[in-house]
């Protein structure tokens, strides 16, 4: 069984993702992308599927498994 993607709660609507983190060195990540959280309150990284949820937004506290993928807003 595949583990679900990582979810990160953030207080900023503009975030960056490079795929690195605990247990994943930067060399094994992906190119850094900048993502914009919109009115849905969350955005997914198109490379690693990491989900960023805006604290206090409409998706904060929601069952993340019930929300559709939302990779919109990605830019390099």
C-alpha positions as CSV (number, residue, x, y, z in Angstrom):
1,X,0.0,0.0,0.0
2,X,1.3,3.5,-0.9
3,X,1.5,6.1,1.8
4,X,-0.7,9.2,1.3
5,X,1.1,12.4,0.1
6,X,2.5,14.7,2.8
7,X,0.2,17.6,3.9
8,X,1.8,20.8,5.1
9,X,-0.2,23.5,6.9
10,X,1.1,27.0,6.1
11,X,0.1,30.6,7.0
12,X,1.3,31.9,3.6
13,X,-0.7,31.7,0.4
14,X,2.5,31.6,-1.7
15,X,4.7,28.6,-1.0
16,X,7.6,26.8,-2.6
17,X,8.4,23.1,-2.9
18,X,11.5,21.3,-4.0
19,X,10.6,17.8,-2.8
20,X,13.1,17.7,0.0
21,X,12.3,17.3,3.6
22,X,12.9,14.9,6.5
23,X,14.5,11.8,5.1
24,X,14.7,13.2,1.6
25,X,17.9,15.2,0.8
26,X,17.7,18.1,-1.6
27,X,19.7,16.2,-4.2
28,X,16.9,13.7,-4.4
29,X,14.1,16.2,-4.6
30,X,12.8,18.0,-7.7
31,X,13.2,21.5,-9.2
32,X,11.9,24.2,-6.9
33,X,8.4,25.4,-7.9
34,X,6.4,28.2,-6.4
35,X,2.7,27.5,-5.8
36,X,-0.2,29.9,-5.1
37,X,-3.0,28.8,-2.8
38,X,-6.3,30.1,-4.1
39,X,-9.9,30.3,-2.9
40,X,-10.0,26.5,-2.4
41,X,-7.5,26.9,0.5
42,X,-5.0,24.3,-0.7
43,X,-2.7,23.4,-3.6
44,X,-0.8,20.3,-4.6
45,X,2.8,20.1,-5.9
46,X,2.7,18.8,-9.5
47,X,6.0,16.9,-8.9
48,X,5.7,15.2,-5.5
49,X,2.0,15.5,-4.7
50,X,2.8,17.3,-1.4
51,X,-0.3,19.3,-0.4
52,X,-0.1,22.8,1.1
53,X,-3.1,23.8,3.1
54,X,-3.7,27.4,4.2
55,X,-4.2,27.7,7.9
56,X,-7.7,29.1,8.5
57,X,-8.7,28.5,4.9
58,X,-11.7,26.4,3.7
59,X,-9.6,23.2,3.4
60,X,-8.1,23.5,6.9
61,X,-9.5,20.8,9.1
62,X,-11.2,19.1,6.1
63,X,-10.8,15.4,5.4
64,X,-7.9,15.8,2.9
65,X,-8.7,12.4,1.3
66,X,-12.1,13.7,0.2
67,X,-10.6,16.8,-1.6
68,X,-9.7,16.5,-5.3
69,X,-6.2,17.1,-6.6
70,X,-5.6,20.8,-7.1
71,X,-2.2,21.5,-8.9
72,X,-3.3,24.9,-10.3
73,X,-1.1,27.8,-9.7
74,X,2.3,26.2,-10.2
75,X,5.1,28.3,-11.6
76,X,8.8,28.0,-12.0
